[in-house]
Amino acid sequence: MSIGEIKIFAGSSGKAFADKMCRYMGADVGRSESFTFSDGNTFVRIGETVRDKDVYLVQSIGLKPNDEFVEILFWIDAFKRASANTVTVIMPYFGYAKGDKKDEPRVSIRARVCAESIELAGADRVVAMDLHSHQIQGFFKKPVDHLFALPVLCETLMRMQLPEPVIVSPDAGFAKQARKYADYIGAPLAIGDKTRKDHSERAEIMELIGDVRGKTAVIIDDFSISGGTLVELAGLLVKRGAARVLACLSHLVLSKEAVKKIEDSPIELIIGTDSIDNPHIAECSKVMVVSIAPLFGEAISRIHRRESVSPLFEKVPDKLITCSFD
């Protein structure tokens, strides 16, 4: 594949992901460095010319969202001042996407503030995956390519040949997306009734709609931090007669405490992506990581060749599932 005038760089939280993406594309990660001074200030520097190049910056906003977000702004500014032709921000995980609405008085719509800041810094395009809500694309005036982990995760589930699977949405709000998973693998859908009373990252599962007795229940969600919803819902599924409980997460943002909860829970396995580099899950026997770096590599290749990325929304080529980085 010809990559022309493309240049791919990695921020501090995107190095492992960019490396895998470039290995898929047959490209090299650009030379750059970033570090933090003793007073907390972030410094970035490009190590090669980017004049008149199309630059792609890989950086998730994940476990250190404030530092990673500010670093993105500095990188965009550096590339623009170095006369890059275009700058595309690759955010496999956009952590501030959770702040997508003003649902109580006197609060910030954080995702919109981040979107505007990224554009003001000079970004020409954004590529992200499984944003918390689709309307976040409207916070940007520049093009946003919104990828989905669904085909990669569903193909992984189908290769496991689970007996009598049932897809479980943790709440009604995620039911529409969970229905897509159910339709993809040809399984029924069950829905949890979840309520969240405050910002403590604790939710309470009140009820379950649907039959899971004797089936393999697969909980679907975009991310989990505390693991509370997953563990509580898994307990309810077991009480309702589920034979096995698994989970699929687009983003593995699990904290150290969450990993401990999951290890002690009825959840047999959590399947998630490498959208963030999370050291907390490294030793967890119940977490299976599937790489979506090839998916992003394919999307970038298509964007650079001025081709459509929409075919990747429904069905991904086998090479994106079987690609190995061992």
Phi, psi and omega in degrees: 000130177279129180254003173049233184265024182283143175224124181248126180236159181237135169281181185297329181263005184241009187295310181296318181294315180297322179299313179294320180298316181290326177296322176294319185278346185075032181241174177247145174286132181295154180281129179197167176212149175215143176206167183246128177289167183298337179271002178098353179291141179262138179234134177231149179210133177274135185261009180202166183289141175233014182302126179062019178262154170271113187258137176238120181256123181260117180199117173276149171259095192235257188285336176236069192301320183293312179296317184290324178293312180298321179299321177302315180299318180294321178296315180301314180299318180296317180295319180294320179289340176268012174070033172297146180291308176220156175231118177250127179267121177260107180244089178305324176228126179252091188302327182279004178298339179297331181271067189256004183203162176257086186261008173204162185295148168059044175234159180270145169270086192297322181297322179293319179299316179297316181300313181295322180294318179298319179289318179296330178290339175124008180295140179261341183198154177229136173239123182222173180226136175044063172298151186302330175209148186295330185294347179299331176302329180285349175287340179261141171272337178277163181297141175236123173263113186258103180272165182229139176281346187312306182298323180292315181291320180294318178297324177295316177299317183293326178292338179281345178050056181290137179284128176047061180288147171226129179276134183239121173271136181291340179201172181293329182296331181261003186297323181297317179290320178297326177300325179295321175297315181299315179296322183297315184262001178070047183236158174286171183237138170237153186228131174273152176255099186254142174232143178232119189267341183206197182258025184278003182066020176248130178236155180243126177272117186270321187203168178230129179254117180125162183259124179238003186299125177075007185251167174268106183276129179241107179284132181244130175207162181280326177198166172214138179252303183273341182078359184299312180299315181301312184292317181294318179294322178299319178297319179293322179297319178296318178298328179275006171099010178297135181286322180217154178229123173236174177214151174235127178235133176294322184231126181266081182263021187300134176281171178299320180292324179295320179300320178296318178301316183292321178300326182266005186259172176287354181294124182281321184201140170247124178256124180216180183253171178264035181297334171230154178268097188251107181291341183294335185264358188303320184257010183276119182287347183261008181245128177244122183258126176251130183280132172252013175300318176299324178299315178291322177299318178294319179297316180296319178301316180291319177299316183292329178272006181061041178250163181287141174259355184299330176300337180283350181284330187255313185216127182255148177300149180304328183297338179281340179270321188268355181300128183245144180242017179289000000 
